């Protein structure tokens, strides 16, 4: 595809050939040069790993832990992050039971939850942290993760108690759960004298 991009030479906008990640990897596969061989071997290794993980999903779990360690996360943070995945799954299971459709509705509810406890939508939170494609939770501190988990656990428990049906009722429940964590955040910030949003 061609997109207009600014030229370094004259600063003008010109149509420039562009490729997304999948297209770029396909181009690499098609290069007949020996210089491309290391990339082709890497692609083959990644493909093999994914096939192995399909056969044994625990391998994906172990790879995730290795990746977090390689990025410098502490064992305590990794443990908390893995627990947050379980908490999120319990919440999305509850949403599914309430008739919520994956995709856009999940994204809207996640925004409501995040805004209710942090004061920011997911997009605003990512912009605040200067994130682009990175996962927001992977860039939260222990306190932020704990508050997010409190919001998700609260929303799950309230949903189980109130048994909402459909999007609008679930959205209200999600706001209530997020507000519980939001109140905890505000109280903590009042006691320590600064924001816990990093």
N, C-alpha and C positions, 0 to 999 in steps of 0.2 A: 504494500500500500504506500501511497505517497502522502506525506503531511507537510504543511508549510513550516519550515524551520529557519531560524536566523543564521545567516552565513557569518563565519568569523572574519572573513576577508573584508566584506563591505557593509555588514550589518543589515542587509536586506533579507526579506523573506523569500525563500525558494522552495518549490516542491522537492521533497527529499525522500528517497526510498527508505521505508521503515519496516520493521518486522517485530511481531510479538515474540514472547519467549519460545513458544512451540515452533513457530516458523523459523526462528533463528537456529534452534536445535536441528530442525530438518535440513537447513542449509549446510550446517556443519557435517551432517551425515553424508551429504552428497559431494563433498569436496574430495577429489581424488588425490590430493597431496599427502605425502608422508607427514608433513607438519600438522595435519589435522588428526593424525592417528591417536595422540594422547587424549584428545577430546572424545573421539569415537569410543576408545576404551572406557573412559569415564562414563559415557552414556550407557554403554553395555553393562557396566558394573551397577549403576543406579537402577537400570531396568531389572537386572537380576535380583537386587535387594528388594524391590517392590514385589516381584513375583514370590520371593521367599516369604515376605511379610503377608501376602495373601494366603499362603499355605499355613503360616504360623503367626497370627497377629501379635503375639507377645514380642516378636522381634521388632515390630514398629515401636512398641512401648519402650524397649531397651534402647533403640536408636534415638528416640526422643530424649531420654535421660542423658545419653552421651552428648547430644547436641547442646542441651542446657549446660552441662558441665564444661564443654568446650567454649561456650560463650561466657564462662566465668561466674555462673550463678552458684550460690551456696547450696549445700545439701538441704538445709532447712527451707530455703526458698523453693527448691525443686519439689520437695515433699508437699509444701503448701500449694504449689501450682498444680500438681497432680490431683490433690484433693479438690481443688477448684473445678477440675474437669468433671469429677463425679457429681459435684453440687450442680453444675450447669446441666448435666444430663438429667438429673432428677427434675429440674425446672422444665426443661424442654419436653420431658415425658408428660409432665402435668399439662403443659400447653397443648400437646397433641391430644390428650384426653379431653380437653376443653373445646376441641374442634378447631384449633389454630393450625393454619397451613404454613409449612416450612417456606423459607424464602423471605418475601417482603414482610409478611406479618411478624415473623420472628425478629427481623431487623427493626421494625417499628417498636415492638415490645422491648427489645434490648435497649433501644434509645430511651424509651420511657423509664426503664429501670435505672439506667446509668445516670440520666439527668436527675432522677429523684434522689439519688444518694450523693452524687458528686457535684451537681449543679451544672454539668456539661453533657451535651449529647456525645455520642461516640465520636462523631466527626470533630467536634470542638475539642474533645479530650485528646484525640490523636494529633490535632494541630498544635495544641498546647505542649505536647511532648515531642513535637517535630517528627512525627511518624508518618510513613507513607503506606507501604504494603505490610509493614510489621504488625504483628498481633498486639493489640492493646494490653491484654492481660500479661503478656510476656514482658511488658515494660512497666508494670506496676510494682511498687514497693510492697513489702510484707503488709503494711497497714492498709494500703489501697486494695490489695487482694483480699484481706480479711473483711473490709467493708463491702466489697463487691459480693463476697460469699454470704455475708450477713443479709444483704439485699436479696440475693437469689434464694437463700434458705427461707427467709421471711415470706417472700412471694409464693414459694412452693407450699409452705404450711398454711398460709391464708387461703390459697387456692383449694387445698384439700379440705379446709374447714367450710368455705363458702360455696364450693362447687360451681364456679362460673360456667356459663354456657356461651360460647362465641367470643368474638374479638372484643367488643366493647366492654363486656363484663370482665374479661381477662385483663384488659388494659387497666381498668380501675384497680384490680387486685395487684397487678404489677406495680402500679404507682404507690399503693399502700405499703407493699413490701419494701420498695426502694426508699420510701420516706422514713421507715424505721432505721435503716442504715444511715440515711441523711441526717437524722436527728442525732445519732450516735457520733457521726463525723463532726457535726457542729459543736456538740458538747466536749468532745476530745480537743478540738481546736481552741475552744474557749479556755480549757484547762492548761494547754501547753503554749498558747499565745501565737500560734502560726498555723498555716494551712498544712494539711497532710497530703494534699494533692501535689505530687512531685513533678 
